[in-house]
Amino acid sequence: MNTTEKVEGFLLDMELSYRELEKNTWMVEDESGKVNNIVIKYEDPVVLFRVKVMTVPQANREDFFRKVLEFNASDMIYGAYGLEGDSLVIINTLAAENLDLNEFQSTIESVSLALMEHFPILQKYIAS
């Protein structure tokens, strides 16, 4: 089984709704399970996971980035926060060669948990 088939099989095994954006690129669209808008891309030799969290606020940037770095150090089991232009994203990579369901599922769940727990805290920086 090739990596593309593995990824699609894992998404089906996890009963996640998704759509293929292009060859070897999928977007998880499972709003009911609070796992949404995670882009998964197979780019040999890795499988990349990425989700946009929010646009970086213009005010309180130092406090905002301090909080993000604290989350990176204490709460991120899989992946990390990063900047992509003016967007805050969560990213993670897994080796494609030995990809298994357990690490794939753990990555999806970790990213989803971070979004659920961190977004309400980070969103406050927009209103401040």
C-alpha positions in Angstrom: 0.0 0.0 0.0 1.4 3.4 -1.0 1.3 6.5 1.3 -1.6 8.1 -0.6 -3.7 5.0 0.0 -2.6 4.8 3.7 -3.6 8.4 4.3 -7.0 8.0 2.7 -7.4 4.7 4.6 -6.6 6.3 7.9 -9.1 9.1 7.3 -11.8 6.5 6.5 -10.8 4.4 9.6 -11.1 7.5 11.7 -14.5 8.2 10.1 -13.5 11.8 9.2 -15.1 13.7 6.4 -12.6 15.1 4.0 -12.2 16.2 0.5 -9.2 15.9 -1.9 -7.9 19.4 -2.7 -5.4 18.1 -5.3 -3.3 15.0 -5.8 -1.8 13.9 -2.4 -3.6 16.8 -0.5 -6.7 16.5 1.6 -8.7 18.8 3.9 -10.5 17.3 6.9 -14.0 18.8 7.0 -15.5 17.1 10.0 -17.2 19.9 11.9 -19.3 17.6 14.1 -16.2 16.2 15.7 -14.5 19.6 16.0 -11.7 18.4 13.7 -12.0 20.8 10.8 -9.9 22.5 8.1 -6.8 20.4 8.8 -4.8 20.2 5.5 -2.8 17.0 5.1 -0.3 16.8 2.3 1.9 13.9 1.3 5.2 15.3 0.0 7.8 12.5 -0.1 9.4 11.7 2.3 6.9 13.3 4.8 3.2 13.8 5.5 2.5 17.4 6.5 -0.3 18.6 8.7 -1.3 22.2 8.7 -4.2 24.2 10.0 -4.7 28.0 10.1 -5.6 29.1 13.6 -6.1 32.8 13.1 -4.8 36.0 11.7 -2.1 37.5 14.0 -3.6 40.5 15.9 -2.1 43.9 15.3 -2.3 45.0 18.9 -0.7 43.2 21.9 1.7 41.3 19.6 4.4 40.8 22.2 2.0 39.2 24.7 0.3 37.2 22.0 3.6 35.7 20.7 4.7 35.1 24.3 1.5 33.0 24.9 2.0 31.1 21.6 5.6 30.2 22.6 4.4 29.1 26.0 1.8 26.8 24.4 4.6 25.4 22.1 6.7 24.6 25.2 4.0 23.2 27.4 1.0 22.0 25.5 1.9 20.9 22.0 2.4 17.1 22.0 2.5 16.8 18.2 3.5 19.8 16.1 4.0 23.4 16.9 2.7 26.9 16.2 4.3 28.8 13.4 3.8 31.9 11.3 2.8 31.8 7.7 2.6 35.3 6.4 0.3 37.1 8.9 -1.4 33.8 9.9 -0.8 31.7 13.0 -0.8 28.0 12.0 -0.2 24.7 13.6 2.1 22.4 11.7 3.4 18.9 12.1 5.3 16.4 9.9 5.4 12.6 10.1 7.8 10.3 8.2 5.9 8.8 5.4 8.0 5.6 5.2 6.8 4.2 8.5 3.4 6.0 8.8 0.9 4.2 11.0 -2.6 4.8 12.1 -1.6 5.4 15.7 0.7 8.3 15.0 -1.6 9.7 12.3 -4.6 9.7 14.7 -2.5 11.1 17.6 -1.5 14.0 15.4 -5.0 14.8 14.3 -6.3 14.6 17.9 -3.4 16.7 19.3 -3.9 19.4 16.7 -7.7 19.4 17.3 -7.2 19.5 21.1 -4.8 22.4 20.8 -7.4 24.3 18.7 -10.2 23.7 21.1 -8.1 24.7 24.2 -6.0 27.5 22.8 -8.2 29.3 20.4 -10.5 30.8 23.0 -7.4 32.1 24.9 -5.6 33.5 21.7 -8.8 35.0 20.4 -8.9 37.4 23.4 -5.8 39.1 22.0 -7.9 40.3 19.1 -10.4 42.0 21.3 -7.8 43.5 23.7 
